Amino acid sequence: MRLSTAQREAVRDVEAICSQEADSRQLRRRVAARLSRLVYWDAACFGTIDPWTLLITDDVSFGVPPHVYALAAHNEYMVDDVHKFVTLARSGAGVGILSRAPGELRQASRRLRTVLPTFDARHEVRAACVTDGQCWGAIALFRNGDQPDFSSAEAALLSAVSGPLAAGLRRTAYRPGAGVGITADRSGPGVLILGPRNETLTINDTARRWLDELTPSLPRHGSELPYAIHQVAARAQARVGEPDHTDPHTTEPTGPPVPRIPEAYARIRTRSGRWLTVHGSRVEGALTPDKGTAVVIEAAPASDIAEVLMLVHELTRRERQVLQRVIAGTPSSAIATQLHISVNTVQDHLKSIFSKVGVRSRGQLVARLLGQHYLPDPG
């Protein structure tokens, strides 16, 4: 569908926002504000997605109350439904209007019957934000029953801005010069045990501290948990009884992973700029007779940060292979042997990596990629 003049102007404005804004949450707020001039909504969610696990890791929401988070996460990962973000990202469709889904699928939609009514929504349009085969974000817009449904023209606008938004979210995943480092944390990992409805049964002090880091703006009240925790917990519950899956850390991803239910694992950027990993697994015992979820939060290892930053800098598959070995301290001759290429080819890949990252040497490369995010402050 051809975009109108006003829509084309909006796309250009979103492209400009995504090329200039350095903060992910502010970027999403500005994009939302620009889109709202052409697309009305009663509630909305602009989320970031881990491109390896396709878990939603953060959200900027408007009109979506926190009590909906657990229910929405349960729907996204534990039941069959139409227009899941994973499906939109992998299918190439990108955008889906709930009412335009085939009749049987729409009528069977548990999201339409159980999630949307909790905040008086009736109409929904969703978009997966994909660039270079990787999904970095998601948009969900809602209207109540007093408003008309979303139109094809509005869906076309979301489709047009989803690519620039994905590129912007990829770029803001790493902010050169932010000066934020993850130093050694001797307090150990944060641990939460959640009940069957994601209520907090027990939590240690470290987990409380990390949860405050993950809460984007307003203080947490009572048992409210950040959206990302609900996402990981729902994925952990969904994986029960599934066969073993390929570990995303031992393979070279060329696009979104393809296991039926990926790991209950996400890398998340905190308010202060730190990188954390969040793991989820099913547990049962005296505290959780109905089976609950254990969630572990800890500082991200260097390998996890490197994986994300390789995508941020748009490295090719072979460049990622070379960089992984550079980070490990492997000399060029050994890299050539391991990858069955010549030393000259290794040097060509290194030159390309240096250019993309903006450095001139191996030492600068490692410092640029990991120094601001992981390595302890030498002072």
Buried (B, 14 or more C-beta within 10 A) or exposed (E): EEBEEEBEBBBEBBBBBBEEBBEBBEBBBBBBEBBEEBBEBBBBBBBBBBBBBBBBBBBBBBBBEBEBBBBBBBBBBBBEBBBBBBBBBBEEBBBBBBBBBEEEEBEBBBBBEBBBEEBBBBBBBBBBBBBEEBBBBBBBBBBBEEBEBBEEBBBBBBBBBBBBBBBBBBBBBBBEEEEBBBEEBEEEBBBBBBBEEBEBBBBBEBBBEBBEBBBBEEEBEEBBBBBBBBBBBBBBBBBEEEEEBEEBEEEEBEEBBEBEBBBBBBBBBBEEBBBBBBBBBBBEEEEBEEEBBBBBBBBBBBEBBBBBBBBBBBBBEBBBBBBBBBBEEBEBEBBBEEBEBEBEBBBBBBEBBBEBBEBEEBEBBBEBBBBBBBBEEEE
